[in-house]
Amino acid sequence: MRISPLFLVLILAGCSSTPSNERYDLADDVAPESSPTLDHIEDAQPRYEPLSLAGNKDYTLRGKHYQIEQADQPFVEQGDASWYGQKFHGHKTSNGEIYDMYSMTAAHKTLPLPSYVKVTNTNNGKTAVVRVNDRGPFHDGRIIDLSMAAAARLDVIKHGTAPVKIELIQVAKPDNPNEWQSANPNFYFVQLAAVTDAGKAEQIAQQLEKEFGTAIDLKKADSAEIYRLRLGPYIDRDEAIAHRDKAKAGRYPQAFIITSKRELEPKS
């Protein structure tokens, strides 16, 4: 079963087979006593998504090192699938989303978050496409932890585990960033400095625009006379990372990325 994100936060910053009772209402994971039929739930629909800021760093857990796979490289794996349900329902996943046992999602130890995989139950040939947004399972031989909905589709629930083959589905980055997500994506900013003088902040902003050749966001703090100087906004997280790395290699070694939700204009 899945390991709690809180456990990984304490150990590496992601899933425990023995999570704290203070976090979860249930000591052991179970399916709900009654639930809607899962037959109508469709496969996850693969689409390009920027990698989550959380959950995509290499980590070490229980003395074992895990290296995150590259999203642009083929990935196929075979082993046992397990599933997780009511105990984790409504709690945060490793990339900061909320686990929904009725969605077609899964946890994997090293695949990028989020990513999409085709899962085939090699006992019966049934298949499902799931969106990986969590870390786990950390049990020998188990390679993926399926949501209850995905496990039901593959006929895993009544057996607890099942042998599966998983194949990473690669989705190319669209040329138009507005096509990346149907849900509202993030804006990404690279924060460089904060000053208390408005005139000085404007002067620095002009210098930064020339130095980096990119948009500059000058934002006043709500609670104090502090002006934050940021590069951006960017929709492409890779672009934000490139500008952050350039800044850190130059005069801004403390540069870091922050995010905010952007509202998409309603379609006419």
C-alpha positions in Angstrom: 0.0 0.0 0.0 1.0 3.6 -0.3 3.3 5.4 2.1 2.2 8.7 3.6 3.6 11.9 2.1 4.0 13.3 5.7 6.4 10.4 6.4 8.6 11.4 3.4 8.4 15.0 4.4 10.0 14.1 7.7 12.5 11.8 6.1 13.2 13.2 2.6 10.6 15.9 2.1 6.7 11.4 0.5 4.5 7.6 1.4 4.6 5.3 5.3 3.3 1.9 5.5 2.8 2.7 9.2 1.6 6.3 9.2 0.8 8.2 12.3 -2.8 7.8 13.7 -2.7 11.6 14.2 -2.8 12.0 10.4 -5.2 9.2 9.3 -8.4 8.2 10.9 -8.0 4.6 10.0 -5.2 2.3 11.3 -5.4 0.1 8.3 -6.5 0.8 4.7 -9.8 -0.5 3.5 -12.3 0.0 0.7 -15.4 2.0 1.8 -18.4 0.0 3.1 -20.4 1.4 0.2 -19.4 3.3 -2.9 -20.8 4.2 -6.3 -20.2 1.8 -9.1 -16.8 2.3 -10.7 -17.6 0.8 -14.0 -18.3 4.2 -15.6 -14.9 5.7 -14.7 -12.8 6.3 -17.8 -9.1 6.1 -18.2 -7.0 9.1 -17.4 -6.5 11.2 -20.5 -2.8 11.8 -21.1 -1.8 15.4 -21.8 1.3 17.5 -21.3 1.7 18.9 -17.8 4.7 20.7 -16.3 6.4 18.7 -13.6 5.2 19.4 -10.1 7.5 21.5 -7.9 7.0 18.9 -5.1 7.9 15.3 -5.3 10.4 15.3 -8.2 13.7 15.3 -6.4 15.9 12.2 -5.9 15.6 10.9 -2.4 16.8 8.2 0.1 14.3 6.2 2.2 15.2 3.4 4.6 18.7 3.4 3.4 17.7 3.0 -0.3 18.3 5.7 -2.9 15.7 6.5 -5.5 16.5 8.5 -8.7 13.6 10.1 -10.5 13.2 8.9 -14.1 13.5 11.2 -17.1 10.1 12.0 -18.6 11.5 11.9 -22.2 13.0 8.4 -21.9 11.1 5.1 -22.5 10.1 3.3 -19.3 8.7 -0.2 -18.9 8.5 -2.2 -15.7 7.0 -5.5 -14.5 6.1 -6.5 -10.9 3.2 -6.5 -8.5 0.5 -3.8 -8.2 -1.2 -3.0 -4.9 -3.9 -0.4 -4.2 -4.9 2.2 -1.7 -8.3 3.4 -0.6 -10.3 5.0 2.2 -7.4 5.5 4.6 -5.7 8.0 2.3 -8.8 9.4 0.6 -8.8 13.2 1.0 -5.1 13.5 2.1 -2.3 15.1 0.2 -0.3 13.1 -2.4 3.5 13.6 -2.8 3.1 16.3 -5.4 0.6 18.3 -3.2 -2.6 17.2 -4.8 -5.5 15.6 -2.9 -5.9 11.8 -3.2 -9.2 10.7 -4.6 -9.8 7.0 -4.5 -12.4 7.3 -7.2 -10.0 8.9 -9.8 -7.7 6.9 -12.1 -4.4 7.7 -10.3 -1.4 5.8 -8.9 1.7 6.1 -6.9 5.2 5.1 -8.2 8.6 5.3 -6.5 10.5 7.0 -9.3 8.3 8.2 -12.2 8.0 11.9 -12.7 5.0 13.6 -11.1 2.7 13.9 -12.8 3.0 11.3 -15.6 0.8 8.8 -17.3 1.2 5.1 -17.5 -0.6 2.2 -19.2 -1.1 -0.6 -16.7 -1.8 -4.2 -17.8 -2.9 -6.9 -15.5 -0.8 -9.8 -16.9 -3.1 -12.4 -15.3 -6.2 -11.3 -17.2 -5.1 -8.9 -19.9 -7.2 -6.0 -18.5 -5.6 -2.5 -19.0 -6.0 1.0 -17.5 -4.4 4.4 -18.1 -3.6 6.1 -14.8 -2.0 9.5 -13.8 0.9 9.1 -11.4 0.8 11.8 -8.7 2.2 10.1 -5.6 5.2 8.1 -4.3 5.1 4.5 -3.2 4.6 1.6 -2.7 7.7 0.8 -0.6 7.3 -2.9 -0.4 9.6 -5.5 -2.1 8.3 -6.6 -5.4 5.5 -4.0 -5.7 6.0 -1.4 -8.4 2.8 0.6 -8.4 0.1 1.5 -6.0 -3.3 2.0 -7.8 -6.2 4.1 -6.7 -9.3 2.0 -5.8 -10.9 3.0 -9.1 -7.9 1.8 -11.1 -7.6 -1.4 -9.0 -11.3 -2.1 -9.6 -10.8 -1.7 -13.4 -7.9 -4.2 -13.4 -9.6 -6.6 -11.0 -6.9 -6.2 -8.4 -9.1 -5.4 -5.3 -10.4 -8.8 -4.5 -6.8 -10.3 -4.8 -5.0 -7.4 -3.0 -2.1 -7.5 -5.4 -1.7 -8.6 -9.0 1.2 -8.9 -11.5 1.3 -6.0 -13.9 3.3 -4.4 -16.7 3.5 -0.6 -16.7 4.5 1.5 -19.7 5.2 5.2 -19.5 3.1 7.3 -21.9 5.2 10.1 -23.3 3.4 13.3 -24.3 5.2 16.0 -26.3 5.2 19.6 -25.1 2.8 21.6 -27.3 4.1 24.6 -29.1 1.3 26.7 -27.6 1.6 26.7 -23.8 -2.1 27.4 -23.5 -2.7 23.9 -24.7 -0.8 22.3 -21.8 -3.6 21.8 -19.4 -7.4 21.8 -19.4 -7.3 22.8 -15.8 -5.8 26.1 -14.7 -2.0 25.8 -14.7 0.4 27.8 -12.6 2.3 30.9 -13.2 6.0 30.6 -12.3 8.2 33.4 -11.0 11.9 33.6 -10.2 12.3 35.8 -7.1 15.7 37.5 -7.0 15.6 40.3 -4.4 13.5 42.4 -2.1 14.1 46.1 -1.3 12.3 48.7 0.8 12.7 51.8 -1.5 10.2 52.1 -4.3 12.5 54.2 -6.5 15.4 51.8 -6.0 13.1 48.8 -6.9 12.1 50.5 -10.2 15.7 51.1 -11.0 16.7 47.5 -10.3 13.7 46.3 -12.3 14.9 48.1 -15.4 18.4 46.7 -15.0 17.0 43.2 -14.6 14.9 43.5 -17.8 18.1 44.4 -19.8 20.2 41.7 -18.1 17.8 38.8 -18.5 15.8 39.9 -21.5 12.6 38.8 -19.9 9.5 40.2 -18.2 10.0 41.6 -14.7 7.4 41.5 -12.0 7.7 44.1 -9.3 5.3 43.3 -6.5 4.7 45.2 -3.2 4.2 43.1 -0.1 0.8 43.4 1.4 1.9 43.9 5.0 5.1 46.0 4.7 7.0 48.5 2.5 8.9 45.7 0.7 9.1 45.4 -3.0 9.8 42.0 -4.4 11.7 41.7 -7.7 10.8 38.7 -9.7 11.4 37.4 -13.2 8.3 36.3 -15.0 5.6 35.2 -15.0 6.2 32.0 -17.0 3.7 29.3 -17.9 6.6 26.9 -18.8 8.3 25.7 -15.6 11.4 24.7 -17.6 11.8 28.3 -18.7 11.5 29.5 -15.1 14.1 26.9 -14.1 16.5 28.1 -16.8 16.2 31.7 -15.7 16.6 30.7 -12.0 19.8 28.8 -12.8 21.2 31.8 -14.8 20.4 34.1 -11.9 22.0 31.7 -9.3 25.1 31.4 -11.4 25.4 35.2 -11.5 24.6 37.9 -8.9 21.6 36.2 -7.3 22.7 32.9 -5.7 19.6 32.8 -3.5 17.2 32.9 -6.5 14.2 30.6 -6.1 10.9 29.7 -7.9 7.5 30.6 -6.5 4.1 29.7 -8.1 0.7 31.2 -8.2 -2.5 30.0 -9.9 -3.5 31.8 -13.0 -7.1 32.2 -14.1 -7.9 31.3 -17.6 -10.2 33.5 -19.6 -13.6 31.8 -20.1 -14.1 30.4 -23.5 -16.6 32.2 -25.6 
